[in-house]
Amino acid sequence: MPSPTCIRTVEIEPLDIPLFAPFGISGGAQAMANNVLLCVELVDGTRGYGEAAPLPPYNGETQDEALAALRGAAGWLVGREVRSWREVAAEFHRRGGAKSGSAQCALETALLDAVTRHDRRPLWKFFGQELSPRAEAAVTDLETDMTVTTGSVAEAAAAARAIRQRGIRMIKVKVGGSSDDLTRIAAIHEVAPDSPLILDANAGLTRAAASELVRGLRARNIAPALLEQWLPKDDLAGMRALRIESGWLVAADESVTTAAEARQVAQAGAAQVINIKLMKAGVAAALEIVAVARAEGLGLMIGGNVESILAMTMSACFAAGLGGFQFADLDTPLFLASNPFDGGYALDGGRISVAHITAGHGVVPK
């Protein structure tokens, strides 16, 4: 007789959610979240949900690729034990999941959501008590930034003003998409002079452009809290030089999708912070990257793609449960024009709380 926590059925469907306005980064803009919703139902009727959020301007990954990877696994997933989530995830990776990091994330999220819902345990506690070597660092709340996407100077100032009116203190600014970056940043700083600024180029700046922007910021007495992935992902020497030239913290995002890449960044002195995104390669890979970052003395940031409250809450549970995350960028539900889910993290100004979640990640379709 099958275990109550074996998978009985698998459901996969596109998850298309309109945005209030296109979400622009240096590589392009996305007008709609073209994601994927995965549901695994267990023998006892428990359902676990996962989301894939590919972002073509970020790494070229598409919704079609995520759908194909998950649909290709639907047959062999039936009958598998969700308590063996790592083994199931590794098999998915070998069978083609490696081609879609967001699909890997959706599968691992659904498996973990199902098993912790069955056990009536919140995922933040699961990460804190079972998986973290520093469980004493676990928390139930985080401070998120909110993003000013690419656009005009006037749009940047208006967006920053609206962010502050929401009660959000930290502002992330997408740069690398135009020649107006310095003027845009200056306009944001004028509107919100006490807001820490994270400047994110998504690997869209050259070394020369990065140096020019550093000099311009210094001339205007603007000191960012973090320079996130200004340079191409393989330019580790340039990233190290940027840190030395600017004196500001440098974060690696696109440069780190595996634990091996995290070690390379650390050994090169290329960054002081690693941006962990579950959509890069899934939960298991993210745990490995966190372990390397901690061993190497690097700071941690939790981020994501253009994700609904489901995936963002999973990331919040991950970061809160493991503890020790200095930066959080979990704001994309605020950019979505509709919310097809109930539940999820609670947001008060810029404070995210997962304390009220009692089982899994707590998000279900409406």
Secondary structure, 3 states (H helix, E strand, C coil): CCCCCEEEEEEEEEEEEEEEEEEEECCEEEEEEEEEEEEEEECCCCEEEEEECCCHHHHCCCHHHHHHHHHHHHHHHCCCEHHHHHHHHHHHHHCCHHHCHHHHHHHHHHHHHHHHHHCCCEHHHHHHHHHCCCHHHCCCEEEECEEECCCCHHHHHHHHHHHHHCCCCCEEEECCCCCCHHHHHHHHHHHCCCCCEEEECCCCCCHHHHHHHHHHHHHCCCCCCEEECCCCCCCHHHHHHHHHHHCCCEEECCCCCCHHHHHHHHHHCCCCEEEEEHHHHCHHHHHHHHHHHHHHCCEEEEECCCCCHHHHHHHHHHHHHHCCEEEECCCHHHHECCCCEECCCEEECCEEECCCCCCECCCEEC
